[in-house]
Amino acid sequence: MQKPRADLRPNTAEYETIPLVKATGFREYDARWVLEKEINLLGIQALGLGLATYIHEIGQTPKIVVAHDFRGYSLSVKQALTLGLLEGGMEVLDIGLALSPMAYFAQFELDAPCVAMVTASHNENGWTGVKMGANPPLTFGPDEIGRLKDIVLNAEGVSRAGGTLTRIDDFRERYLDEVSKRVKLSRPIKVVAACGNGTAGAFAPEALRRMGAEVIEMDTDLDFTFPKYNPNPEDHAMLMQMAARVKETGADLALGFDGDGDRCGVVDNTGEEIFADKIGLMLGRDLSALHPNATFVVDVKSTGLYKTDEVLEANGAQTVYWKTGHSYIKRKTAELGALAGFEKSGHFFFNAPLGHGYDDGIVAAGAVLAMLDRNPGKQLSELKAALPDAWTSLTMSPHCDDELKYEVLERIVAEYQALADAGGEILGRKIVEAITVNGVRVHLDDGSWVLVRASSNKPELVVVVESMRSEDDMRALFRDEVKPRLAKYEEIGAYNQEI
């Protein structure tokens, strides 16, 4: 394989003969590019050869599961990736069209230690990417991605004999049996299953029915043009559609799934969205009663209520805050032997006896249904109302180029750290701590906080705020504090959504 370049243009002879790979596609814990502009199929093939080379380098058994999500180009990308893996001497097991957690499950079910899932997750059409791992249930982190990046960009891939390809037919049935077997509802629960025309539409409704739910399908026909909204249950557009369908049908809740099915979003019976960190707190209360002295891991975007919740404390539960990112939370959950990990973006991780430790939106949906089943006299809105008051914002993402975002973030972190060191205030409240494990999370003396970090998979920063006072105060923390502070940086552009 020739050494990749980053300056090739489509519709040229060079584009058809040389790998195109932009370095920025190698992110903190997976790889994502805009297809044709940032990577071509020869570049994907180089990635496959590089991945095979890395797997041999670390001494792992060269046996890998591959799969693809439902986009117009994902099958082609997977085929190119497979060519590279075969050239690198890998035993490739292709399970076909799949969700990311279905590919992770195949690692256990098919005794294959490695995985390469072709998906751009919830990113807009045009994006492609690969989620990779070589030690189930973990996926790659910065060290693994960094070494893979060096192998690919420096053309260090090693061709080896012995590559084989096996197609695994109808793995869907084995996966559906796995995700539905732990939940058997004892009372009727009406569920809106929202899939945004993404891959989950081929799996989630059937899985929920097998659990015993009455399912109202919403945008479950697969359509890779995503005609209504992007399949991202953290985005306001999808949540509003879910809320409208709950009110229209009188459903008990809506469960929304992202493009590759590893995340789950929730709307309650009143049509109010419940962000995943609050769902995690509700699940933590429920599960810690069944599993006393449990440990939970949550990301730094999550509510501060985990540290002060009386129910968790009474059940002996402990909560650890860690870096945002599915790979980070998954790894920390495994490292600590935690019962579960919760990420505000909607990734939920359940270790034994609840799951295999990886993020699966359908398993998370099952946990929510089981929690409702164990509270037969209560609606989801009532379980939410039992939580202490805290008003948390949407996740908001202002544009910032991949090449610039980390340097810009360093300056923002330094600015907040200096303010904290000087005993400064935000909207009349003293700063008590600036946590810099992942961007900067600034805690105020009333328990409120603001967070600014870099997106791990898109050219964006990430902003979240939480108030312990009121919804209006939560909005003020963004509008009067974070937004004007970030507006001083010319490298930062428009937000994807704002409160």
C-alpha positions as CSV (number, residue, x, y, z in Angstrom):
1,M,0.0,0.0,0.0
2,Q,1.3,3.4,-0.9
3,K,1.8,6.1,1.7
4,P,-1.5,8.0,2.1
5,R,-1.9,11.6,1.2
6,A,-4.2,14.3,2.5
7,D,-4.4,16.6,-0.5
8,L,-6.1,14.4,-3.2
9,R,-9.2,15.5,-5.1
10,P,-12.0,13.3,-6.4
11,N,-12.3,12.9,-10.1
12,T,-8.6,12.6,-10.7
13,A,-6.3,9.7,-11.6
14,E,-4.3,10.1,-8.4
15,Y,-7.6,9.7,-6.3
16,E,-8.2,6.3,-7.9
17,T,-4.6,5.1,-7.3
18,I,-3.4,6.6,-4.0
19,P,-5.0,6.3,-0.5
20,L,-6.5,9.6,0.7
21,V,-6.5,9.8,4.6
22,K,-6.7,13.0,6.6
23,A,-4.9,12.7,9.9
24,T,-7.8,14.5,11.7
25,G,-10.0,11.4,11.2
26,F,-8.1,9.6,13.9
27,R,-10.0,10.8,16.9
28,E,-9.8,10.0,20.6
29,Y,-11.5,6.6,20.6
30,D,-12.7,5.9,17.0
31,A,-12.1,7.0,13.5
32,R,-14.4,9.3,11.5
33,W,-14.1,11.1,8.1
34,V,-16.2,12.8,5.5
35,L,-16.1,10.2,2.8
36,E,-14.5,11.3,-0.5
37,K,-13.3,14.7,1.0
38,E,-11.2,13.3,3.8
39,I,-10.8,9.6,3.0
40,N,-11.3,7.5,-0.1
41,L,-11.9,3.7,-0.4
42,L,-8.2,3.1,-0.9
43,G,-7.7,5.0,2.3
44,I,-10.2,2.7,4.1
45,Q,-8.3,-0.3,2.7
46,A,-5.1,1.2,4.2
47,L,-7.0,1.5,7.5
48,G,-7.9,-2.2,7.3
49,L,-4.3,-3.2,6.7
50,G,-3.1,-0.9,9.5
51,L,-5.6,-2.4,11.9
52,A,-4.6,-5.9,11.0
53,T,-0.9,-4.9,11.5
54,Y,-1.7,-3.4,14.9
55,I,-3.6,-6.5,16.0
56,H,-0.6,-8.7,15.1
57,E,1.7,-6.2,16.8
58,I,0.0,-6.5,20.2
59,G,-0.1,-10.3,19.9
60,Q,-3.9,-10.6,19.8
61,T,-5.5,-13.5,18.0
62,P,-6.1,-12.2,14.4
63,K,-9.9,-12.9,14.4
64,I,-12.2,-10.0,13.8
65,V,-15.9,-9.3,13.5
66,V,-16.9,-6.8,10.8
67,A,-20.3,-5.2,10.2
68,H,-21.9,-2.0,8.8
69,D,-24.7,0.4,9.5
70,F,-27.5,1.5,7.1
71,R,-26.1,4.2,5.0
72,G,-25.8,4.4,1.2
73,Y,-22.1,3.9,1.3
74,S,-21.4,1.8,4.4
75,L,-21.4,-1.5,2.7
76,S,-18.7,-0.3,0.2
77,V,-16.7,1.1,3.1
78,K,-16.9,-2.2,4.9
79,Q,-15.8,-4.1,1.8
80,A,-12.8,-1.9,1.4
81,L,-11.9,-2.3,5.0
82,T,-12.3,-6.0,4.7
83,L,-9.8,-6.1,1.8
84,G,-7.2,-4.4,4.0
85,L,-7.9,-6.8,6.8
86,L,-7.5,-9.8,4.5
87,E,-4.3,-8.4,3.1
88,G,-3.1,-8.2,6.7
89,G,-3.8,-11.9,7.4
90,M,-7.0,-11.6,9.5
91,E,-9.7,-14.1,9.9
92,V,-12.8,-11.9,9.1
93,L,-16.3,-12.8,10.3
94,D,-18.8,-10.6,8.5
95,I,-22.2,-10.4,10.3
96,G,-23.6,-8.0,7.7
97,L,-26.0,-5.1,8.5
98,A,-25.8,-4.5,12.2
99,L,-25.9,-2.2,15.2
100,S,-22.6,-1.4,16.9
101,P,-23.7,-3.4,20.1
102,M,-24.6,-6.3,17.8
103,A,-21.0,-6.4,16.6
104,Y,-19.8,-6.2,20.2
105,F,-22.0,-9.1,21.1
106,A,-20.6,-11.1,18.2
107,Q,-17.2,-10.8,19.8
108,F,-18.5,-12.9,22.7
109,E,-20.8,-15.1,20.7
110,L,-18.3,-16.0,18.0
111,D,-15.2,-16.1,20.2
112,A,-13.6,-13.3,18.2
113,P,-11.5,-10.9,20.3
114,C,-11.4,-8.0,17.7
115,V,-14.1,-5.9,16.1
116,A,-14.4,-3.2,13.3
117,M,-17.9,-1.7,13.1
118,V,-18.3,0.6,10.1
119,T,-20.6,3.4,11.3
120,A,-20.7,7.2,11.5
121,S,-23.1,6.8,14.5
122,H,-25.3,9.9,14.6
123,N,-23.2,12.1,12.4
124,E,-24.9,13.5,9.3
125,N,-24.8,11.8,6.0
126,G,-21.5,12.1,4.2
127,W,-19.6,10.9,7.3
128,T,-18.2,7.4,7.7
129,G,-16.1,5.8,10.4
130,V,-15.0,2.7,12.2
131,K,-15.4,1.7,15.9
132,M,-12.7,-0.8,16.8
133,G,-11.6,-3.0,19.6
134,A,-9.2,-5.9,20.4
135,N,-10.1,-6.8,23.9
136,P,-13.9,-7.2,24.6
137,P,-15.8,-5.4,25.9
138,L,-13.4,-2.5,25.4
139,T,-13.0,-0.3,22.3
140,F,-9.9,1.6,21.4
141,G,-8.7,4.6,23.4
142,P,-6.2,7.4,22.5
143,D,-3.1,5.1,22.8
144,E,-4.5,2.4,20.4
145,I,-5.8,5.0,18.0
146,G,-2.5,6.9,18.1
147,R,-0.5,3.8,17.2
148,L,-3.0,2.9,14.5
149,K,-2.7,6.4,13.1
150,D,1.1,6.1,12.9
151,I,0.9,2.7,11.1
152,V,-1.6,4.0,8.5
153,L,-0.1,7.4,7.8
154,N,3.4,6.1,7.6
155,A,2.5,3.2,5.4
156,E,3.8,0.7,8.0
157,G,1.1,-1.9,7.2
158,V,2.5,-5.4,6.9
159,S,0.9,-7.9,4.3
160,R,0.5,-11.4,5.6
161,A,-0.8,-14.6,4.2
162,G,-3.7,-16.5,5.7
163,G,-6.5,-14.0,5.4
164,T,-10.0,-15.6,5.3
165,L,-13.6,-14.3,5.0
166,T,-16.7,-16.0,6.5
167,R,-20.2,-14.6,6.2
168,I,-22.3,-15.2,9.3
169,D,-25.9,-15.5,8.2
170,D,-28.9,-14.4,10.2
171,F,-26.9,-13.2,13.2
172,R,-29.8,-10.8,13.9
173,E,-31.9,-13.6,15.5
174,R,-29.1,-14.5,17.9
175,Y,-28.7,-10.8,18.9
176,L,-32.4,-10.2,19.4
177,D,-32.6,-13.3,21.7
178,E,-29.7,-11.9,23.7
179,V,-31.0,-8.4,24.3
180,S,-34.6,-9.5,25.1
181,K,-34.1,-12.5,27.3
182,R,-33.4,-10.6,30.6
183,V,-36.6,-8.5,30.5
184,K,-40.1,-10.1,30.7
185,L,-42.7,-7.4,31.5
186,S,-45.5,-8.4,33.9
187,R,-47.8,-5.4,33.1
188,P,-48.8,-3.7,29.9
189,I,-46.4,-0.8,28.9
190,K,-47.0,1.1,25.7
191,V,-43.8,2.3,24.1
192,V,-43.0,4.6,21.2
193,A,-39.9,3.2,19.5
194,A,-38.2,6.1,17.6
195,C,-35.4,5.2,15.2
196,G,-35.0,8.2,12.9
197,N,-35.0,5.9,9.9
198,G,-31.6,4.6,11.0
199,T,-30.3,1.1,11.5
200,A,-32.1,0.5,14.8
201,G,-35.4,0.3,13.0
202,A,-34.5,-3.2,11.9
203,F,-33.9,-4.4,15.4
204,A,-35.3,-2.2,18.3
205,P,-39.1,-2.6,17.7
206,E,-38.9,-6.4,17.6
207,A,-36.6,-6.6,20.6
208,L,-39.1,-4.4,22.7
209,R,-42.0,-6.6,21.6
210,R,-40.1,-9.7,22.8
211,M,-39.7,-8.0,26.2
212,G,-43.5,-7.8,26.4
213,A,-44.1,-4.1,25.4
214,E,-46.8,-2.8,23.2
215,V,-44.7,-1.0,20.5
216,I,-45.8,2.0,18.5
217,E,-43.3,2.3,15.7
218,M,-42.0,5.8,14.8
219,D,-39.7,6.3,11.7
220,T,-38.6,2.7,11.8
221,D,-38.5,2.2,8.0
222,L,-34.8,2.2,7.0
223,D,-34.0,5.2,4.9
224,F,-30.4,6.4,4.7
225,T,-31.4,9.9,3.5
226,F,-32.8,10.5,7.0
227,P,-35.8,12.4,5.6
228,K,-37.2,13.8,8.9
229,Y,-34.2,14.4,11.3
230,N,-30.9,12.9,12.1
231,P,-31.2,9.8,14.2
232,N,-29.7,11.3,17.4
233,P,-31.8,11.1,20.6
234,E,-29.8,13.9,22.1
235,D,-30.9,16.4,19.5
236,H,-33.9,18.6,20.2
237,A,-35.5,17.8,16.8
238,M,-35.8,14.1,17.5
239,L,-36.9,14.6,21.1
240,M,-39.7,17.0,20.0
241,Q,-41.0,14.4,17.6
242,M,-40.9,11.7,20.2
243,A,-42.7,14.0,22.7
244,A,-45.5,14.7,20.1
245,R,-46.0,11.0,19.4
246,V,-46.3,10.2,23.2
247,K,-49.0,12.9,23.6
248,E,-50.8,11.7,20.5
249,T,-50.9,8.0,21.4
250,G,-51.1,8.2,25.2
251,A,-47.9,6.0,25.4
252,D,-46.2,5.4,28.7
253,L,-42.9,6.6,27.3
254,A,-40.8,7.0,24.1
255,L,-37.4,5.3,23.6
256,G,-35.2,6.8,20.9
257,F,-32.2,5.2,19.3
258,D,-29.3,6.7,17.4
259,G,-27.9,5.7,14.0
260,D,-26.0,2.7,15.2
261,G,-28.1,1.7,18.2
262,D,-25.6,2.1,21.0
263,R,-27.4,5.0,22.6
264,C,-30.9,5.5,24.0
265,G,-32.9,8.6,24.6
266,V,-36.1,8.8,26.8
267,V,-39.3,10.9,26.8
268,D,-41.7,10.3,29.7
269,N,-45.5,9.9,29.7
270,T,-46.1,13.6,29.8
271,G,-44.0,14.3,26.7
272,E,-41.0,15.6,28.7
273,E,-37.5,14.5,27.7
274,I,-35.4,13.0,30.5
275,F,-31.7,13.4,29.7
276,A,-29.7,10.3,30.0
277,D,-27.8,11.4,33.2
278,K,-31.1,11.7,35.0
279,I,-32.3,8.4,33.6
280,G,-29.0,7.0,34.8
281,L,-29.7,8.4,38.3
282,M,-33.2,6.8,38.3
283,L,-31.7,3.5,37.1
284,G,-29.0,3.8,39.8
285,R,-31.6,4.2,42.5
286,D,-33.5,1.1,41.1
287,L,-30.5,-1.1,40.6
288,S,-28.7,-0.2,43.9
289,A,-31.7,-1.5,45.8
290,L,-31.2,-4.8,44.1
291,H,-27.4,-4.7,44.2
292,P,-26.3,-3.0,47.4
293,N,-23.0,-1.2,47.6
294,A,-22.8,-1.0,43.8
295,T,-20.4,1.4,42.0
296,F,-21.5,3.6,39.1
297,V,-19.4,5.5,36.6
298,V,-20.7,8.7,35.0
299,D,-19.2,11.3,32.7
300,V,-18.3,14.8,33.5
301,K,-21.3,16.1,31.5
302,S,-23.7,14.4,34.0
303,T,-25.7,15.9,36.8
304,G,-24.1,16.6,40.1
305,L,-27.0,14.9,41.9
306,Y,-25.2,11.5,41.9
307,K,-22.9,12.8,44.7
308,T,-25.7,14.0,46.9
309,D,-28.5,11.6,46.3
310,E,-30.0,10.2,49.5
311,V,-31.3,6.9,47.9
312,L,-27.9,6.0,46.4
313,E,-26.3,6.8,49.8
314,A,-28.8,4.7,51.7
315,N,-28.1,1.7,49.3
316,G,-24.4,2.1,49.8
317,A,-23.8,3.1,46.2
318,Q,-20.7,5.0,45.1
319,T,-20.4,7.2,42.0
320,V,-17.2,8.0,40.1
321,Y,-17.1,10.9,37.6
322,W,-14.9,10.2,34.6
323,K,-14.0,11.5,31.1
324,T,-16.8,11.9,28.5
325,G,-16.6,9.4,25.7
326,H,-18.0,5.9,25.3
327,S,-14.6,4.3,25.2
328,Y,-13.5,6.1,28.5
329,I,-16.7,5.3,30.4
330,K,-16.7,1.7,29.2
331,R,-13.0,1.2,30.2
332,K,-13.5,2.8,33.6
333,T,-16.6,0.7,34.3
334,A,-14.7,-2.4,33.5
335,E,-11.6,-1.3,35.4
336,L,-13.6,-0.7,38.6
337,G,-16.0,-3.6,38.2
338,A,-18.8,-1.2,38.4
339,L,-22.4,-2.4,38.0
340,A,-23.1,0.2,35.4
341,G,-21.8,3.3,33.6
342,F,-24.0,6.2,32.4
343,E,-23.0,8.9,29.9
344,K,-25.2,12.0,29.3
345,S,-25.1,11.4,25.6
346,G,-27.2,8.2,26.1
347,H,-24.5,5.5,26.2
348,F,-25.3,3.1,29.0
349,F,-23.0,0.3,30.1
350,F,-24.1,-2.7,32.2
351,N,-21.7,-5.3,33.6
352,A,-22.8,-8.8,34.7
353,P,-25.4,-9.8,35.6
354,L,-27.1,-7.1,33.5
355,G,-24.9,-7.2,30.4
356,H,-21.5,-7.7,28.9
357,G,-20.1,-4.3,29.7
358,Y,-20.5,-2.5,26.3
359,D,-22.9,0.2,25.3
360,D,-26.2,-1.1,23.9
361,G,-29.2,1.2,23.4
362,I,-31.7,-1.7,23.4
363,V,-30.3,-3.2,26.6
364,A,-30.6,0.3,28.2
365,A,-34.2,0.5,26.9
366,G,-34.8,-2.9,28.6
367,A,-33.4,-1.6,31.9
368,V,-35.8,1.4,31.8
369,L,-38.8,-0.9,31.1
370,A,-37.7,-3.3,33.9
371,M,-37.5,-0.3,36.3
372,L,-41.1,0.7,35.3
373,D,-42.2,-2.9,35.7
374,R,-40.8,-3.0,39.3
375,N,-42.8,0.2,40.1
376,P,-46.3,-0.9,38.9
377,G,-48.1,2.0,40.5
378,K,-46.0,4.7,39.1
379,Q,-45.5,6.4,35.7
380,L,-42.0,7.4,34.5
381,S,-42.8,11.1,35.2
382,E,-43.4,10.2,38.9
383,L,-40.1,8.5,39.2
384,K,-38.4,11.6,37.7
385,A,-40.3,13.9,40.0
386,A,-38.9,11.9,43.0
387,L,-35.4,13.1,42.1
388,P,-34.0,16.3,43.7
389,D,-34.4,19.5,41.6
390,A,-31.7,20.2,39.1
391,W,-32.0,21.9,35.7
392,T,-29.6,20.6,33.1
393,S,-29.2,22.0,29.6
394,L,-29.1,20.3,26.3
395,T,-25.7,19.4,25.0
396,M,-24.7,22.4,22.8
397,S,-21.9,22.3,20.3
398,P,-20.3,25.4,18.7
399,H,-18.2,24.7,15.6
400,C,-14.5,24.7,16.0
401,D,-12.1,23.1,13.4
402,D,-10.5,19.9,14.4
403,E,-7.1,21.4,13.8
404,L,-7.8,24.2,16.2
405,K,-10.2,23.0,18.9
406,Y,-7.8,21.5,21.4
407,E,-5.6,24.6,21.4
408,V,-8.6,26.8,21.7
409,L,-9.9,24.7,24.6
410,E,-6.5,25.0,26.4
411,R,-7.0,28.7,26.4
412,I,-10.5,28.4,27.7
413,V,-9.4,26.0,30.4
414,A,-6.6,28.4,31.5
415,E,-9.1,31.3,31.6
416,Y,-11.5,29.4,33.9
417,Q,-8.6,28.0,36.0
418,A,-7.2,31.5,36.5
419,L,-10.7,32.7,37.5
420,A,-11.0,29.9,40.0
421,D,-7.5,30.5,41.4
422,A,-8.3,34.1,42.0
423,G,-11.4,33.3,44.0
424,G,-13.6,34.5,41.2
425,E,-17.4,34.4,40.8
426,I,-19.9,33.4,38.1
427,L,-23.3,35.2,38.2
428,G,-22.8,36.1,41.9
429,R,-21.6,32.7,43.0
430,K,-18.1,31.8,44.2
431,I,-16.2,29.2,42.1
432,V,-15.3,26.3,44.4
433,E,-13.6,24.0,42.0
434,A,-12.4,23.8,38.4
435,I,-12.2,20.1,37.3
436,T,-9.9,19.7,34.3
437,V,-9.9,15.9,33.7
438,N,-11.8,16.5,30.4
439,G,-12.0,20.1,29.4
440,V,-13.1,22.2,32.3
441,R,-16.1,21.8,34.6
442,V,-16.5,24.8,36.9
443,H,-18.4,24.1,40.1
444,L,-20.1,27.0,42.0
445,D,-20.9,27.2,45.7
446,D,-24.6,26.3,45.3
447,G,-23.9,23.1,43.4
448,S,-24.4,24.6,39.9
449,W,-21.8,24.1,37.2
450,V,-20.7,24.9,33.7
451,L,-18.7,22.6,31.3
452,V,-16.7,23.3,28.2
453,R,-14.8,20.4,26.5
454,A,-13.8,19.4,23.0
455,S,-15.9,16.9,21.0
456,S,-14.1,13.7,20.5
457,N,-15.6,12.9,17.1
458,K,-16.7,16.2,15.3
459,P,-15.1,19.6,14.7
460,E,-16.9,21.1,17.7
461,L,-16.7,22.1,21.3
462,V,-19.2,20.9,23.8
463,V,-21.1,23.0,26.3
464,V,-23.4,21.9,29.1
465,V,-24.6,23.8,32.2
466,E,-26.6,22.8,35.2
467,S,-28.4,25.0,37.8
468,M,-29.6,23.9,41.2
469,R,-31.8,27.0,41.4
470,S,-34.2,27.2,38.4
471,E,-34.6,26.7,34.7
472,D,-34.2,30.5,34.1
473,D,-30.9,30.4,36.0
474,M,-29.8,27.4,33.9
475,R,-30.4,29.5,30.8
476,A,-28.6,32.5,32.3
477,L,-25.5,30.3,33.0
478,F,-25.3,29.7,29.3
479,R,-26.5,33.0,27.9
480,D,-24.8,35.4,30.3
481,E,-21.7,33.4,31.1
482,V,-20.5,30.7,28.7
483,K,-21.8,32.0,25.4
484,P,-20.3,35.5,25.8
485,R,-17.1,34.1,27.1
486,L,-16.7,31.8,24.1
487,A,-17.8,34.5,21.7
488,K,-14.4,36.2,22.4
489,Y,-12.7,33.4,20.5
490,E,-12.8,34.0,16.7
491,E,-12.1,30.3,16.0
492,I,-15.4,29.4,17.5
493,G,-18.5,29.4,15.2
494,A,-22.2,28.8,15.4
495,Y,-23.9,26.4,17.8
496,N,-25.8,23.3,16.5
497,Q,-28.5,24.2,19.0
498,E,-29.0,26.6,21.9
499,I,-31.2,26.8,25.0
